[in-house]
């Protein structure tokens, strides 16, 4: 597998749900499971909608009305985006031909390290 990264158009397509060629499998795996994967996922979903929501600030009346309308839409979006991180990651891994179990690989490694540390502290294993 190559160590190439997507160009602008491939990145836009990837961000909007498309798949990348197999030659970029390493990049996709690093994007979905590497350090900062959750942060990138949240930014891709939560930031692009902010300019659209700012249109509510143009509604005539007090500022709090526009802000309240923004919050009524944005807060549930934040909630569901955070709740679906794992589901989204598994879906993207499968769509690129990876094992969906890789979605929680970092958590598995962290749990294994905690188990080893526990066993060494308590003279087990």
Backbone as XML, in Angstrom:
<?xml version="1.0"?>
<chain id="A" units="angstrom">
  <residue number="1" name="UNK">
    <atom name="N" x="0.834" y="-1.189" z="0.000"/>
    <atom name="CA" x="0.000" y="0.000" z="0.000"/>
    <atom name="C" x="0.873" y="1.244" z="0.000"/>
  </residue>
  <residue number="2" name="UNK">
    <atom name="N" x="0.448" y="2.233" z="-0.689"/>
    <atom name="CA" x="1.213" y="3.466" z="-0.842"/>
    <atom name="C" x="0.957" y="4.409" z="0.325"/>
  </residue>
  <residue number="3" name="UNK">
    <atom name="N" x="1.856" y="5.344" z="0.501"/>
    <atom name="CA" x="1.736" y="6.326" z="1.570"/>
    <atom name="C" x="1.219" y="7.649" z="1.022"/>
  </residue>
  <residue number="4" name="UNK">
    <atom name="N" x="0.409" y="7.604" z="-0.029"/>
    <atom name="CA" x="-0.075" y="8.830" z="-0.647"/>
    <atom name="C" x="-1.270" y="9.387" z="0.124"/>
  </residue>
  <residue number="5" name="UNK">
    <atom name="N" x="-1.457" y="10.685" z="-0.016"/>
    <atom name="CA" x="-2.621" y="11.318" z="0.602"/>
    <atom name="C" x="-3.494" y="11.896" z="-0.510"/>
  </residue>
  <residue number="6" name="UNK">
    <atom name="N" x="-4.770" y="12.082" z="-0.237"/>
    <atom name="CA" x="-5.685" y="12.534" z="-1.287"/>
    <atom name="C" x="-5.447" y="13.984" z="-1.699"/>
  </residue>
  <residue number="7" name="UNK">
    <atom name="N" x="-5.747" y="14.255" z="-2.965"/>
    <atom name="CA" x="-5.696" y="15.636" z="-3.427"/>
    <atom name="C" x="-6.980" y="16.348" z="-2.960"/>
  </residue>
  <residue number="8" name="UNK">
    <atom name="N" x="-7.125" y="17.601" z="-3.330"/>
    <atom name="CA" x="-8.263" y="18.395" z="-2.848"/>
    <atom name="C" x="-9.598" y="17.763" z="-3.208"/>
  </residue>
  <residue number="9" name="UNK">
    <atom name="N" x="-9.762" y="17.354" z="-4.460"/>
    <atom name="CA" x="-11.056" y="16.804" z="-4.893"/>
    <atom name="C" x="-11.344" y="15.466" z="-4.237"/>
  </residue>
  <residue number="10" name="UNK">
    <atom name="N" x="-10.312" y="14.640" z="-4.084"/>
    <atom name="CA" x="-10.498" y="13.364" z="-3.406"/>
    <atom name="C" x="-10.856" y="13.581" z="-1.941"/>
  </residue>
  <residue number="11" name="UNK">
    <atom name="N" x="-10.236" y="14.573" z="-1.337"/>
    <atom name="CA" x="-10.512" y="14.865" z="0.074"/>
    <atom name="C" x="-11.952" y="15.352" z="0.253"/>
  </residue>
  <residue number="12" name="UNK">
    <atom name="N" x="-12.414" y="16.208" z="-0.660"/>
    <atom name="CA" x="-13.807" y="16.681" z="-0.594"/>
    <atom name="C" x="-14.757" y="15.504" z="-0.749"/>
  </residue>
  <residue number="13" name="UNK">
    <atom name="N" x="-14.480" y="14.652" z="-1.712"/>
    <atom name="CA" x="-15.327" y="13.475" z="-1.929"/>
    <atom name="C" x="-15.313" y="12.566" z="-0.703"/>
  </residue>
  <residue number="14" name="UNK">
    <atom name="N" x="-14.142" y="12.349" z="-0.119"/>
    <atom name="CA" x="-14.008" y="11.517" z="1.080"/>
    <atom name="C" x="-14.785" y="12.118" z="2.251"/>
  </residue>
  <residue number="15" name="UNK">
    <atom name="N" x="-14.653" y="13.415" z="2.427"/>
    <atom name="CA" x="-15.331" y="14.102" z="3.527"/>
    <atom name="C" x="-16.842" y="14.025" z="3.380"/>
  </residue>
  <residue number="16" name="UNK">
    <atom name="N" x="-17.330" y="14.001" z="2.145"/>
    <atom name="CA" x="-18.774" y="13.932" z="1.926"/>
    <atom name="C" x="-19.292" y="12.502" z="1.818"/>
  </residue>
  <residue number="17" name="UNK">
    <atom name="N" x="-18.456" y="11.527" z="2.185"/>
    <atom name="CA" x="-18.922" y="10.145" z="2.257"/>
    <atom name="C" x="-18.417" y="9.219" z="1.184"/>
  </residue>
  <residue number="18" name="UNK">
    <atom name="N" x="-17.661" y="9.710" z="0.226"/>
    <atom name="CA" x="-17.136" y="8.861" z="-0.833"/>
    <atom name="C" x="-15.961" y="8.024" z="-0.365"/>
  </residue>
  <residue number="19" name="UNK">
    <atom name="N" x="-15.587" y="7.067" z="-1.193"/>
    <atom name="CA" x="-14.433" y="6.234" z="-0.865"/>
    <atom name="C" x="-13.227" y="6.672" z="-1.688"/>
  </residue>
  <residue number="20" name="UNK">
    <atom name="N" x="-12.065" y="6.342" z="-1.182"/>
    <atom name="CA" x="-10.812" y="6.650" z="-1.864"/>
    <atom name="C" x="-10.265" y="5.386" z="-2.512"/>
  </residue>
  <residue number="21" name="UNK">
    <atom name="N" x="-9.375" y="5.521" z="-3.486"/>
    <atom name="CA" x="-8.798" y="4.339" z="-4.122"/>
    <atom name="C" x="-7.994" y="3.497" z="-3.124"/>
  </residue>
  <residue number="22" name="UNK">
    <atom name="N" x="-7.846" y="2.211" z="-3.403"/>
    <atom name="CA" x="-7.079" y="1.331" z="-2.506"/>
    <atom name="C" x="-5.647" y="1.800" z="-2.261"/>
  </residue>
  <residue number="23" name="UNK">
    <atom name="N" x="-5.077" y="2.567" z="-3.169"/>
    <atom name="CA" x="-3.702" y="3.049" z="-2.977"/>
    <atom name="C" x="-3.596" y="3.999" z="-1.783"/>
  </residue>
  <residue number="24" name="UNK">
    <atom name="N" x="-4.711" y="4.517" z="-1.316"/>
    <atom name="CA" x="-4.701" y="5.442" z="-0.178"/>
    <atom name="C" x="-5.226" y="4.782" z="1.095"/>
  </residue>
  <residue number="25" name="UNK">
    <atom name="N" x="-5.202" y="3.461" z="1.126"/>
    <atom name="CA" x="-5.740" y="2.731" z="2.274"/>
    <atom name="C" x="-5.020" y="3.083" z="3.570"/>
  </residue>
  <residue number="26" name="UNK">
    <atom name="N" x="-3.706" y="3.279" z="3.519"/>
    <atom name="CA" x="-2.965" y="3.639" z="4.732"/>
    <atom name="C" x="-3.433" y="4.985" z="5.275"/>
  </residue>
  <residue number="27" name="UNK">
    <atom name="N" x="-3.655" y="5.930" z="4.380"/>
    <atom name="CA" x="-4.119" y="7.254" z="4.804"/>
    <atom name="C" x="-5.506" y="7.161" z="5.430"/>
  </residue>
  <residue number="28" name="UNK">
    <atom name="N" x="-6.401" y="6.392" z="4.811"/>
    <atom name="CA" x="-7.759" y="6.225" z="5.332"/>
    <atom name="C" x="-7.715" y="5.589" z="6.717"/>
  </residue>
  <residue number="29" name="UNK">
    <atom name="N" x="-6.920" y="4.540" z="6.869"/>
    <atom name="CA" x="-6.819" y="3.866" z="8.159"/>
    <atom name="C" x="-6.295" y="4.814" z="9.232"/>
  </residue>
  <residue number="30" name="UNK">
    <atom name="N" x="-5.290" y="5.598" z="8.895"/>
    <atom name="CA" x="-4.750" y="6.570" z="9.853"/>
    <atom name="C" x="-5.790" y="7.646" z="10.175"/>
  </residue>
  <residue number="31" name="UNK">
    <atom name="N" x="-6.560" y="8.058" z="9.177"/>
    <atom name="CA" x="-7.579" y="9.082" z="9.399"/>
    <atom name="C" x="-8.690" y="8.582" z="10.311"/>
  </residue>
  <residue number="32" name="UNK">
    <atom name="N" x="-9.073" y="7.328" z="10.157"/>
    <atom name="CA" x="-10.208" y="6.800" z="10.915"/>
    <atom name="C" x="-9.832" y="6.219" z="12.269"/>
  </residue>
  <residue number="33" name="UNK">
    <atom name="N" x="-8.596" y="5.795" z="12.437"/>
    <atom name="CA" x="-8.227" y="5.140" z="13.692"/>
    <atom name="C" x="-7.023" y="5.765" z="14.378"/>
  </residue>
  <residue number="34" name="UNK">
    <atom name="N" x="-6.333" y="6.665" z="13.718"/>
    <atom name="CA" x="-5.123" y="7.253" z="14.281"/>
    <atom name="C" x="-5.416" y="8.342" z="15.300"/>
  </residue>
  <residue number="35" name="UNK">
    <atom name="N" x="-4.363" y="8.915" z="15.834"/>
    <atom name="CA" x="-4.527" y="10.006" z="16.799"/>
    <atom name="C" x="-5.319" y="11.165" z="16.192"/>
  </residue>
  <residue number="36" name="UNK">
    <atom name="N" x="-6.270" y="11.677" z="16.927"/>
    <atom name="CA" x="-7.076" y="12.802" z="16.473"/>
    <atom name="C" x="-8.245" y="12.421" z="15.594"/>
  </residue>
  <residue number="37" name="UNK">
    <atom name="N" x="-8.521" y="11.123" z="15.427"/>
    <atom name="CA" x="-9.607" y="10.690" z="14.537"/>
    <atom name="C" x="-10.958" y="11.227" z="15.001"/>
  </residue>
  <residue number="38" name="UNK">
    <atom name="N" x="-11.212" y="11.191" z="16.292"/>
    <atom name="CA" x="-12.499" y="11.679" z="16.800"/>
    <atom name="C" x="-12.609" y="13.188" z="16.625"/>
  </residue>
  <residue number="39" name="UNK">
    <atom name="N" x="-11.531" y="13.893" z="16.881"/>
    <atom name="CA" x="-11.524" y="15.349" z="16.705"/>
    <atom name="C" x="-11.812" y="15.714" z="15.253"/>
  </residue>
  <residue number="40" name="UNK">
    <atom name="N" x="-11.167" y="15.019" z="14.296"/>
    <atom name="CA" x="-11.399" y="15.286" z="12.875"/>
    <atom name="C" x="-12.854" y="14.994" z="12.497"/>
  </residue>
  <residue number="41" name="UNK">
    <atom name="N" x="-13.385" y="13.893" z="13.001"/>
    <atom name="CA" x="-14.775" y="13.530" z="12.728"/>
    <atom name="C" x="-15.721" y="14.629" z="13.218"/>
  </residue>
  <residue number="42" name="UNK">
    <atom name="N" x="-15.527" y="15.082" z="14.450"/>
    <atom name="CA" x="-16.407" y="16.113" z="15.013"/>
    <atom name="C" x="-16.296" y="17.416" z="14.227"/>
  </residue>
  <residue number="43" name="UNK">
    <atom name="N" x="-15.090" y="17.785" z="13.845"/>
    <atom name="CA" x="-14.916" y="19.022" z="13.077"/>
    <atom name="C" x="-15.601" y="18.924" z="11.720"/>
  </residue>
  <residue number="44" name="UNK">
    <atom name="N" x="-15.517" y="17.763" z="11.072"/>
    <atom name="CA" x="-16.131" y="17.593" z="9.749"/>
    <atom name="C" x="-17.651" y="17.695" z="9.801"/>
  </residue>
  <residue number="45" name="UNK">
    <atom name="N" x="-18.241" y="17.326" z="10.923"/>
    <atom name="CA" x="-19.694" y="17.374" z="11.025"/>
    <atom name="C" x="-20.214" y="18.665" z="11.646"/>
  </residue>
  <residue number="46" name="UNK">
    <atom name="N" x="-19.500" y="19.206" z="12.601"/>
    <atom name="CA" x="-20.043" y="20.319" z="13.387"/>
    <atom name="C" x="-19.656" y="21.705" z="12.876"/>
  </residue>
  <residue number="47" name="UNK">
    <atom name="N" x="-18.515" y="21.847" z="12.237"/>
    <atom name="CA" x="-18.109" y="23.178" z="11.781"/>
    <atom name="C" x="-18.814" y="23.654" z="10.506"/>
  </residue>
  <residue number="48" name="UNK">
    <atom name="N" x="-18.993" y="22.808" z="9.493"/>
    <atom name="CA" x="-19.612" y="23.317" z="8.258"/>
    <atom name="C" x="-21.039" y="23.822" z="8.430"/>
  </residue>
  <residue number="49" name="UNK">
    <atom name="N" x="-21.732" y="23.380" z="9.439"/>
    <atom name="CA" x="-23.123" y="23.778" z="9.627"/>
    <atom name="C" x="-23.242" y="25.146" z="10.328"/>
  </residue>
  <residue number="50" name="UNK">
    <atom name="N" x="-22.183" y="25.591" z="10.969"/>
    <atom name="CA" x="-22.248" y="26.860" z="11.704"/>
    <atom name="C" x="-22.580" y="28.068" z="10.826"/>
  </residue>
  <residue number="51" name="UNK">
    <atom name="N" x="-21.961" y="28.243" z="9.663"/>
    <atom name="CA" x="-22.339" y="29.402" z="8.836"/>
    <atom name="C" x="-23.813" y="29.390" z="8.432"/>
  </residue>
  <residue number="52" name="UNK">
    <atom name="N" x="-24.340" y="28.214" z="8.168"/>
    <atom name="CA" x="-25.763" y="28.117" z="7.805"/>
    <atom name="C" x="-26.626" y="28.512" z="9.000"/>
  </residue>
  <residue number="53" name="UNK">
    <atom name="N" x="-26.260" y="28.036" z="10.180"/>
    <atom name="CA" x="-27.036" y="28.384" z="11.376"/>
    <atom name="C" x="-26.943" y="29.875" z="11.702"/>
  </residue>
  <residue number="54" name="UNK">
    <atom name="N" x="-25.853" y="30.504" z="11.326"/>
    <atom name="CA" x="-25.708" y="31.948" z="11.582"/>
    <atom name="C" x="-26.750" y="32.769" z="10.826"/>
  </residue>
  <residue number="55" name="UNK">
    <atom name="N" x="-27.389" y="32.178" z="9.823"/>
    <atom name="CA" x="-28.465" y="32.882" z="9.116"/>
    <atom name="C" x="-29.624" y="33.202" z="10.056"/>
  </residue>
  <residue number="56" name="UNK">
    <atom name="N" x="-29.776" y="32.425" z="11.128"/>
    <atom name="CA" x="-30.828" y="32.709" z="12.110"/>
    <atom name="C" x="-30.598" y="34.046" z="12.819"/>
  </residue>
  <residue number="57" name="UNK">
    <atom name="N" x="-29.368" y="34.521" z="12.799"/>
    <atom name="CA" x="-29.081" y="35.814" z="13.426"/>
    <atom name="C" x="-29.676" y="36.963" z="12.621"/>
  </residue>
  <residue number="58" name="UNK">
    <atom name="N" x="-30.113" y="36.674" z="11.391"/>
    <atom name="CA" x="-30.734" y="37.702" z="10.559"/>
    <atom name="C" x="-32.235" y="37.840" z="10.823"/>
  </residue>
  <residue number="59" name="UNK">
    <atom name="N" x="-32.783" y="36.951" z="11.634"/>
    <atom name="CA" x="-34.208" y="37.017" z="11.967"/>
    <atom name="C" x="-34.456" y="38.307" z="12.751"/>
  </residue>
  <residue number="60" name="UNK">
    <atom name="N" x="-35.458" y="39.078" z="12.353"/>
    <atom name="CA" x="-35.737" y="40.325" z="13.081"/>
    <atom name="C" x="-36.139" y="40.041" z="14.524"/>
  </residue>
  <residue number="61" name="UNK">
    <atom name="N" x="-35.713" y="40.891" z="15.380"/>
    <atom name="CA" x="-36.044" y="40.750" z="16.791"/>
    <atom name="C" x="-34.788" y="40.722" z="17.637"/>
  </residue>
  <residue number="62" name="UNK">
    <atom name="N" x="-34.966" y="40.433" z="18.915"/>
    <atom name="CA" x="-33.816" y="40.393" z="19.828"/>
    <atom name="C" x="-32.821" y="39.291" z="19.427"/>
  </residue>
  <residue number="63" name="UNK">
    <atom name="N" x="-31.571" y="39.507" z="19.761"/>
    <atom name="CA" x="-30.506" y="38.568" z="19.436"/>
    <atom name="C" x="-30.764" y="37.182" z="20.027"/>
  </residue>
  <residue number="64" name="UNK">
    <atom name="N" x="-31.362" y="37.142" z="21.211"/>
    <atom name="CA" x="-31.550" y="35.861" z="21.873"/>
    <atom name="C" x="-32.486" y="34.934" z="21.096"/>
  </residue>
  <residue number="65" name="UNK">
    <atom name="N" x="-33.364" y="35.486" z="20.291"/>
    <atom name="CA" x="-34.264" y="34.651" z="19.495"/>
    <atom name="C" x="-33.462" y="33.885" z="18.438"/>
  </residue>
  <residue number="66" name="UNK">
    <atom name="N" x="-32.604" y="34.573" z="17.711"/>
    <atom name="CA" x="-31.762" y="33.916" z="16.715"/>
    <atom name="C" x="-30.825" y="32.894" z="17.350"/>
  </residue>
  <residue number="67" name="UNK">
    <atom name="N" x="-30.230" y="33.273" z="18.483"/>
    <atom name="CA" x="-29.339" y="32.341" z="19.184"/>
    <atom name="C" x="-30.094" y="31.112" z="19.686"/>
  </residue>
  <residue number="68" name="UNK">
    <atom name="N" x="-31.319" y="31.316" z="20.152"/>
    <atom name="CA" x="-32.132" y="30.190" z="20.630"/>
    <atom name="C" x="-32.475" y="29.240" z="19.495"/>
  </residue>
  <residue number="69" name="UNK">
    <atom name="N" x="-32.813" y="29.782" z="18.349"/>
    <atom name="CA" x="-33.124" y="28.927" z="17.200"/>
    <atom name="C" x="-31.883" y="28.145" z="16.763"/>
  </residue>
  <residue number="70" name="UNK">
    <atom name="N" x="-30.731" y="28.799" z="16.801"/>
    <atom name="CA" x="-29.488" y="28.105" z="16.473"/>
    <atom name="C" x="-29.240" y="26.968" z="17.451"/>
  </residue>
  <residue number="71" name="UNK">
    <atom name="N" x="-29.419" y="27.247" z="18.726"/>
    <atom name="CA" x="-29.177" y="26.237" z="19.759"/>
    <atom name="C" x="-30.140" y="25.063" z="19.632"/>
  </residue>
  <residue number="72" name="UNK">
    <atom name="N" x="-31.392" y="25.342" z="19.263"/>
    <atom name="CA" x="-32.372" y="24.258" z="19.117"/>
    <atom name="C" x="-31.965" y="23.260" z="18.034"/>
  </residue>
  <residue number="73" name="UNK">
    <atom name="N" x="-31.236" y="23.709" z="17.058"/>
    <atom name="CA" x="-30.762" y="22.808" z="16.008"/>
    <atom name="C" x="-29.366" y="22.266" z="16.295"/>
  </residue>
  <residue number="74" name="UNK">
    <atom name="N" x="-28.498" y="23.105" z="16.835"/>
    <atom name="CA" x="-27.100" y="22.718" z="16.989"/>
    <atom name="C" x="-26.860" y="21.742" z="18.146"/>
  </residue>
  <residue number="75" name="UNK">
    <atom name="N" x="-27.536" y="21.946" z="19.260"/>
    <atom name="CA" x="-27.305" y="21.069" z="20.413"/>
    <atom name="C" x="-27.680" y="19.607" z="20.131"/>
  </residue>
  <residue number="76" name="UNK">
    <atom name="N" x="-28.824" y="19.326" z="19.519"/>
    <atom name="CA" x="-29.086" y="17.918" z="19.172"/>
    <atom name="C" x="-28.084" y="17.377" z="18.142"/>
  </residue>
  <residue number="77" name="UNK">
    <atom name="N" x="-27.631" y="18.229" z="17.217"/>
    <atom name="CA" x="-26.632" y="17.793" z="16.249"/>
    <atom name="C" x="-25.352" y="17.373" z="16.966"/>
  </residue>
  <residue number="78" name="UNK">
    <atom name="N" x="-24.918" y="18.168" z="17.934"/>
    <atom name="CA" x="-23.720" y="17.834" z="18.708"/>
    <atom name="C" x="-23.935" y="16.507" z="19.434"/>
  </residue>
  <residue number="79" name="UNK">
    <atom name="N" x="-25.072" y="16.360" z="20.077"/>
    <atom name="CA" x="-25.383" y="15.154" z="20.842"/>
    <atom name="C" x="-25.316" y="13.912" z="19.948"/>
  </residue>
  <residue number="80" name="UNK">
    <atom name="N" x="-26.021" y="13.935" z="18.831"/>
    <atom name="CA" x="-26.069" y="12.760" z="17.965"/>
    <atom name="C" x="-24.748" y="12.521" z="17.242"/>
  </residue>
  <residue number="81" name="UNK">
    <atom name="N" x="-24.024" y="13.576" z="16.926"/>
    <atom name="CA" x="-22.716" y="13.415" z="16.290"/>
    <atom name="C" x="-21.759" y="12.700" z="17.232"/>
  </residue>
  <residue number="82" name="UNK">
    <atom name="N" x="-21.749" y="13.100" z="18.495"/>
    <atom name="CA" x="-20.885" y="12.443" z="19.478"/>
    <atom name="C" x="-21.353" y="11.004" z="19.703"/>
  </residue>
  <residue number="83" name="UNK">
    <atom name="N" x="-22.657" y="10.800" z="19.791"/>
    <atom name="CA" x="-23.189" y="9.456" z="20.045"/>
    <atom name="C" x="-22.883" y="8.485" z="18.912"/>
  </residue>
  <residue number="84" name="UNK">
    <atom name="N" x="-22.740" y="8.973" z="17.693"/>
    <atom name="CA" x="-22.565" y="8.090" z="16.546"/>
    <atom name="C" x="-21.123" y="7.992" z="16.038"/>
  </residue>
  <residue number="85" name="UNK">
    <atom name="N" x="-20.166" y="8.450" z="16.819"/>
    <atom name="CA" x="-18.763" y="8.386" z="16.398"/>
    <atom name="C" x="-18.377" y="6.951" z="16.039"/>
  </residue>
  <residue number="86" name="UNK">
    <atom name="N" x="-18.653" y="6.028" z="16.920"/>
    <atom name="CA" x="-18.248" y="4.634" z="16.724"/>
    <atom name="C" x="-18.963" y="4.020" z="15.526"/>
  </residue>
  <residue number="87" name="UNK">
    <atom name="N" x="-20.250" y="4.274" z="15.377"/>
    <atom name="CA" x="-21.021" y="3.724" z="14.258"/>
    <atom name="C" x="-20.475" y="4.263" z="12.939"/>
  </residue>
  <residue number="88" name="UNK">
    <atom name="N" x="-20.226" y="5.562" z="12.885"/>
    <atom name="CA" x="-19.699" y="6.188" z="11.669"/>
    <atom name="C" x="-18.329" y="5.611" z="11.315"/>
  </residue>
  <residue number="89" name="UNK">
    <atom name="N" x="-17.474" y="5.488" z="12.319"/>
    <atom name="CA" x="-16.123" y="4.977" z="12.081"/>
    <atom name="C" x="-16.176" y="3.551" z="11.528"/>
  </residue>
  <residue number="90" name="UNK">
    <atom name="N" x="-17.023" y="2.706" z="12.096"/>
    <atom name="CA" x="-17.171" y="1.328" z="11.599"/>
    <atom name="C" x="-17.677" y="1.330" z="10.149"/>
  </residue>
  <residue number="91" name="UNK">
    <atom name="N" x="-18.655" y="2.179" z="9.865"/>
    <atom name="CA" x="-19.198" y="2.257" z="8.508"/>
    <atom name="C" x="-18.121" y="2.667" z="7.504"/>
  </residue>
  <residue number="92" name="UNK">
    <atom name="N" x="-17.343" y="3.679" z="7.852"/>
    <atom name="CA" x="-16.297" y="4.153" z="6.938"/>
    <atom name="C" x="-15.216" y="3.088" z="6.750"/>
  </residue>
  <residue number="93" name="UNK">
    <atom name="N" x="-14.868" y="2.356" z="7.796"/>
    <atom name="CA" x="-13.886" y="1.288" z="7.667"/>
    <atom name="C" x="-14.392" y="0.205" z="6.723"/>
  </residue>
  <residue number="94" name="UNK">
    <atom name="N" x="-15.649" y="-0.206" z="6.885"/>
    <atom name="CA" x="-16.225" y="-1.232" z="6.023"/>
    <atom name="C" x="-16.293" y="-0.740" z="4.578"/>
  </residue>
  <residue number="95" name="UNK">
    <atom name="N" x="-16.674" y="0.513" z="4.376"/>
    <atom name="CA" x="-16.804" y="1.024" z="3.009"/>
    <atom name="C" x="-15.457" y="1.106" z="2.293"/>
  </residue>
  <residue number="96" name="UNK">
    <atom name="N" x="-14.362" y="1.123" z="3.061"/>
    <atom name="CA" x="-13.033" y="1.129" z="2.457"/>
    <atom name="C" x="-12.374" y="-0.245" z="2.500"/>
  </residue>
  <residue number="97" name="UNK">
    <atom name="N" x="-13.136" y="-1.274" z="2.885"/>
    <atom name="CA" x="-12.628" y="-2.643" z="2.849"/>
    <atom name="C" x="-11.832" y="-3.081" z="4.061"/>
  </residue>
  <residue number="98" name="UNK">
    <atom name="N" x="-11.955" y="-2.379" z="5.176"/>
    <atom name="CA" x="-11.245" y="-2.756" z="6.398"/>
    <atom name="C" x="-12.165" y="-3.524" z="7.337"/>
  </residue>
  <residue number="99" name="UNK">
    <atom name="N" x="-11.550" y="-4.204" z="8.297"/>
    <atom name="CA" x="-12.294" y="-4.908" z="9.336"/>
    <atom name="C" x="-12.914" y="-3.866" z="10.273"/>
  </residue>
  <residue number="100" name="UNK">
    <atom name="N" x="-14.236" y="-3.916" z="10.501"/>
    <atom name="CA" x="-14.860" y="-2.917" z="11.372"/>
    <atom name="C" x="-14.365" y="-2.977" z="12.819"/>
  </residue>
  <residue number="101" name="UNK">
    <atom name="N" x="-13.754" y="-4.088" z="13.207"/>
    <atom name="CA" x="-13.218" y="-4.193" z="14.569"/>
    <atom name="C" x="-12.074" y="-3.209" z="14.803"/>
  </residue>
  <residue number="102" name="UNK">
    <atom name="N" x="-11.484" y="-2.695" z="13.737"/>
    <atom name="CA" x="-10.409" y="-1.708" z="13.889"/>
    <atom name="C" x="-10.919" y="-0.403" z="14.486"/>
  </residue>
  <residue number="103" name="UNK">
    <atom name="N" x="-12.227" y="-0.200" z="14.492"/>
    <atom name="CA" x="-12.804" y="1.050" z="15.006"/>
    <atom name="C" x="-12.482" y="1.244" z="16.478"/>
  </residue>
  <residue number="104" name="UNK">
    <atom name="N" x="-12.340" y="0.160" z="17.221"/>
    <atom name="CA" x="-12.035" y="0.306" z="18.648"/>
    <atom name="C" x="-10.661" y="-0.253" z="18.990"/>
  </residue>
  <residue number="105" name="UNK">
    <atom name="N" x="-9.758" y="-0.244" z="18.020"/>
    <atom name="CA" x="-8.410" y="-0.771" z="18.224"/>
    <atom name="C" x="-7.654" y="0.019" z="19.297"/>
  </residue>
  <residue number="106" name="UNK">
    <atom name="N" x="-7.758" y="1.322" z="19.280"/>
    <atom name="CA" x="-7.053" y="2.144" z="20.282"/>
    <atom name="C" x="-7.587" y="1.846" z="21.679"/>
  </residue>
  <residue number="107" name="UNK">
    <atom name="N" x="-8.889" y="1.692" z="21.794"/>
    <atom name="CA" x="-9.477" y="1.369" z="23.099"/>
    <atom name="C" x="-9.021" y="-0.011" z="23.566"/>
  </residue>
  <residue number="108" name="UNK">
    <atom name="N" x="-8.929" y="-0.959" z="22.641"/>
    <atom name="CA" x="-8.473" y="-2.305" z="22.987"/>
    <atom name="C" x="-7.031" y="-2.265" z="23.486"/>
  </residue>
  <residue number="109" name="UNK">
    <atom name="N" x="-6.171" y="-1.505" z="22.797"/>
    <atom name="CA" x="-4.772" y="-1.383" z="23.227"/>
    <atom name="C" x="-4.675" y="-0.728" z="24.603"/>
  </residue>
  <residue number="110" name="UNK">
    <atom name="N" x="-5.499" y="0.297" z="24.837"/>
    <atom name="CA" x="-5.488" y="0.974" z="26.125"/>
    <atom name="C" x="-5.942" y="0.031" z="27.239"/>
  </residue>
  <residue number="111" name="UNK">
    <atom name="N" x="-6.983" y="-0.750" z="26.981"/>
    <atom name="CA" x="-7.471" y="-1.713" z="27.969"/>
    <atom name="C" x="-6.431" y="-2.781" z="28.266"/>
  </residue>
  <residue number="112" name="UNK">
    <atom name="N" x="-5.751" y="-3.235" z="27.228"/>
    <atom name="CA" x="-4.699" y="-4.248" z="27.409"/>
    <atom name="C" x="-3.567" y="-3.696" z="28.265"/>
  </residue>
  <residue number="113" name="UNK">
    <atom name="N" x="-3.176" y="-2.450" z="28.019"/>
    <atom name="CA" x="-2.109" y="-1.826" z="28.814"/>
    <atom name="C" x="-2.541" y="-1.685" z="30.275"/>
  </residue>
  <residue number="114" name="UNK">
    <atom name="N" x="-3.801" y="-1.318" z="30.507"/>
    <atom name="CA" x="-4.306" y="-1.212" z="31.877"/>
    <atom name="C" x="-4.325" y="-2.576" z="32.559"/>
  </residue>
  <residue number="115" name="UNK">
    <atom name="N" x="-4.707" y="-3.614" z="31.805"/>
    <atom name="CA" x="-4.750" y="-4.959" z="32.382"/>
    <atom name="C" x="-3.350" y="-5.413" z="32.771"/>
  </residue>
  <residue number="116" name="UNK">
    <atom name="N" x="-2.369" y="-5.182" z="31.900"/>
    <atom name="CA" x="-0.992" y="-5.571" z="32.187"/>
    <atom name="C" x="-0.470" y="-4.800" z="33.403"/>
  </residue>
  <residue number="117" name="UNK">
    <atom name="N" x="-0.754" y="-3.515" z="33.481"/>
    <atom name="CA" x="-0.315" y="-2.703" z="34.628"/>
    <atom name="C" x="-0.971" y="-3.200" z="35.917"/>
  </residue>
  <residue number="118" name="UNK">
    <atom name="N" x="-2.231" y="-3.543" z="35.869"/>
    <atom name="CA" x="-2.946" y="-4.063" z="37.037"/>
    <atom name="C" x="-2.326" y="-5.366" z="37.507"/>
  </residue>
  <residue number="119" name="UNK">
    <atom name="N" x="-2.087" y="-6.266" z="36.546"/>
    <atom name="CA" x="-1.531" y="-7.561" z="36.902"/>
    <atom name="C" x="-0.124" y="-7.440" z="37.479"/>
  </residue>
  <residue number="120" name="UNK">
    <atom name="N" x="0.654" y="-6.501" z="36.957"/>
    <atom name="CA" x="2.006" y="-6.332" z="37.497"/>
    <atom name="C" x="1.977" y="-5.699" z="38.892"/>
  </residue>
  <residue number="121" name="UNK">
    <atom name="N" x="1.025" y="-4.801" z="39.134"/>
    <atom name="CA" x="0.891" y="-4.193" z="40.467"/>
    <atom name="C" x="0.452" y="-5.205" z="41.507"/>
  </residue>
  <residue number="122" name="UNK">
    <atom name="N" x="-0.400" y="-6.115" z="41.099"/>
    <atom name="CA" x="-0.975" y="-7.081" z="42.057"/>
    <atom name="C" x="-0.372" y="-8.475" z="41.914"/>
  </residue>
  <residue number="123" name="UNK">
    <atom name="N" x="0.763" y="-8.551" z="41.249"/>
    <atom name="CA" x="1.529" y="-9.792" z="41.108"/>
    <atom name="C" x="0.693" y="-10.943" z="40.590"/>
  </residue>
  <residue number="124" name="UNK">
    <atom name="N" x="0.007" y="-10.673" z="39.505"/>
    <atom name="CA" x="-0.796" y="-11.710" z="38.848"/>
    <atom name="C" x="-0.234" y="-11.946" z="37.461"/>
  </residue>
  <residue number="125" name="UNK">
    <atom name="N" x="-0.644" y="-13.043" z="36.891"/>
    <atom name="CA" x="-0.289" y="-13.323" z="35.502"/>
    <atom name="C" x="1.039" y="-13.882" z="35.385"/>
  </residue>
</chain>
